[in-house]
Amino acid sequence: MAHYALVNKDNIVLRVIVCDIDPISFNEQRKEAEAVQGRWLQTSYNTRGGIHYNQDGTPSEKPGFRGNYAGVGDTYIDELDAFVLPSPGPLWTLDTTTFQWKPPTGTQPPVTQPQVTPLPFKTFEYSSNTIHDSGSNNVRTL
């Protein structure tokens, strides 16, 4: 089985499928019936950061195939023949060897923890035929 990415005219990945036949050879009638617009490109589930990995997670001797495994929302760059994640920001640069985004150099803003508001805690008590919800004082008979 092979993996294929459907890429639109803007080179954005719309869908990734596992298929035992090459979707590039789908007949035109089937393409119209499925409303498929774009081009299918093969992608490798075992390629990350420009490196092909074995099933056990160790780097293999095979070359990386198209930079990274394609994901919905990723971009395909024709000049590099590679799939890359969306850029995290306008100042980030793409490393064309690893196909990963590098942060801007210089002073980095401090990373802060997001403010999280805790949700109210609820408890449920169960007996053989009732449920008691402490958050609303409801008792349901089963």
C-alpha positions as CSV (number, residue, x, y, z in Angstrom):
1,M,0.0,0.0,0.0
2,A,1.2,3.5,-0.8
3,H,0.3,6.9,0.5
4,Y,-0.8,9.7,-1.8
5,A,-1.5,13.4,-1.1
6,L,-4.1,15.4,-3.1
7,V,-2.6,18.9,-3.7
8,N,-4.6,21.8,-5.0
9,K,-3.6,24.5,-7.5
10,D,-1.9,26.5,-4.6
11,N,0.1,23.4,-3.6
12,I,-1.8,22.9,-0.3
13,V,-2.4,19.3,0.7
14,L,-6.2,18.7,0.8
15,R,-6.3,15.0,1.6
16,V,-3.9,12.0,2.2
17,I,-5.0,8.5,1.4
18,V,-3.6,5.0,1.6
19,C,-4.2,3.2,-1.7
20,D,-3.3,0.0,-3.4
21,I,-3.6,1.6,-6.9
22,D,-2.0,4.7,-8.1
23,P,-4.7,7.5,-7.9
24,I,-2.9,9.3,-10.7
25,S,-4.4,6.7,-13.0
26,F,-8.0,7.3,-11.8
27,N,-10.2,7.7,-14.9
28,E,-11.7,11.1,-15.6
29,Q,-15.3,9.9,-14.9
30,R,-14.3,8.8,-11.4
31,K,-12.4,12.0,-10.7
32,E,-15.6,14.0,-11.6
33,A,-17.8,11.7,-9.5
34,E,-15.6,12.3,-6.5
35,A,-15.1,16.0,-7.2
36,V,-11.3,15.5,-7.2
37,Q,-9.5,18.7,-8.3
38,G,-5.8,18.9,-8.1
39,R,-3.0,16.5,-8.5
40,W,-2.0,13.3,-6.6
41,L,1.6,13.0,-5.4
42,Q,3.0,10.0,-3.6
43,T,4.3,10.6,-0.1
44,S,6.3,8.4,2.3
45,Y,5.0,7.6,5.7
46,N,8.5,6.8,6.7
47,T,10.1,10.1,5.8
48,R,10.6,12.9,8.3
49,G,13.0,15.8,8.1
50,G,14.4,14.6,4.8
51,I,15.4,11.2,6.3
52,H,13.8,7.9,5.5
53,Y,13.3,5.7,8.6
54,N,12.9,1.9,9.1
55,Q,9.8,0.5,10.8
56,D,11.8,0.4,14.1
57,G,12.4,4.1,13.9
58,T,16.1,4.0,13.0
59,P,17.4,5.9,9.9
60,S,17.5,3.6,6.8
61,E,19.9,3.6,4.0
62,K,17.2,4.8,1.6
63,P,17.0,8.5,0.7
64,G,14.2,10.6,2.2
65,F,11.2,10.9,-0.2
66,R,9.7,14.4,-0.7
67,G,11.0,15.9,2.6
68,N,8.3,14.9,5.0
69,Y,5.2,12.7,5.1
70,A,2.4,14.9,3.8
71,G,-0.4,16.1,6.1
72,V,-3.5,18.1,5.4
73,G,-2.7,21.8,5.3
74,D,1.0,21.2,4.5
75,T,2.5,22.8,1.4
76,Y,4.2,21.0,-1.5
77,I,7.1,23.0,-2.9
78,D,7.8,22.0,-6.5
79,E,11.3,23.4,-6.6
80,L,12.3,21.2,-3.7
81,D,10.0,18.3,-4.5
82,A,9.1,18.3,-0.8
83,F,6.2,18.6,1.6
84,V,6.6,21.1,4.4
85,L,4.5,22.2,7.3
86,P,3.0,25.7,7.3
87,S,5.5,28.3,8.4
88,P,5.1,29.1,12.1
89,G,5.8,32.8,11.5
90,P,6.9,35.4,8.9
91,L,10.5,35.5,10.1
92,W,11.1,31.7,10.1
93,T,13.3,30.2,7.4
94,L,13.0,26.8,5.7
95,D,16.0,24.6,6.0
96,T,16.1,22.9,2.6
97,T,18.2,20.0,3.9
98,T,15.9,18.9,6.7
99,F,12.7,20.5,5.3
100,Q,12.0,21.9,8.8
101,W,11.4,25.6,9.8
102,K,14.1,27.3,11.7
103,P,13.3,30.2,14.1
104,P,14.6,33.7,13.5
105,T,18.0,34.4,15.0
106,G,18.6,37.1,17.6
107,T,16.6,37.9,20.7
108,Q,13.7,35.6,21.2
109,P,10.6,36.7,23.1
110,P,10.2,34.8,26.4
111,V,8.0,31.8,26.2
112,T,5.1,32.2,28.6
113,Q,2.7,29.6,29.9
114,P,-0.9,30.0,28.7
115,Q,-3.4,31.0,31.2
116,V,-5.7,28.1,31.9
117,T,-8.9,28.4,33.8
118,P,-9.7,25.2,35.6
119,L,-13.0,23.6,34.9
120,P,-15.3,22.9,37.8
121,F,-14.8,19.4,39.2
122,K,-17.8,17.1,39.2
123,T,-18.2,13.8,40.9
124,F,-20.6,11.1,40.2
125,E,-21.8,8.5,42.7
126,Y,-23.1,5.2,41.4
127,S,-25.3,2.7,43.1
128,S,-26.9,-0.4,41.6
129,N,-29.7,1.6,40.0
130,T,-29.1,5.4,40.4
131,I,-26.5,8.0,39.4
132,H,-26.0,11.2,41.6
133,D,-24.4,14.2,39.8
134,S,-22.9,16.4,42.5
135,G,-22.7,19.4,40.0
136,S,-26.4,19.7,39.6
137,N,-27.8,17.6,42.5
138,N,-29.6,15.5,39.9
139,V,-30.4,11.8,40.7
140,R,-31.2,9.5,37.8
141,T,-32.7,6.1,38.2
142,L,-31.5,3.5,35.8
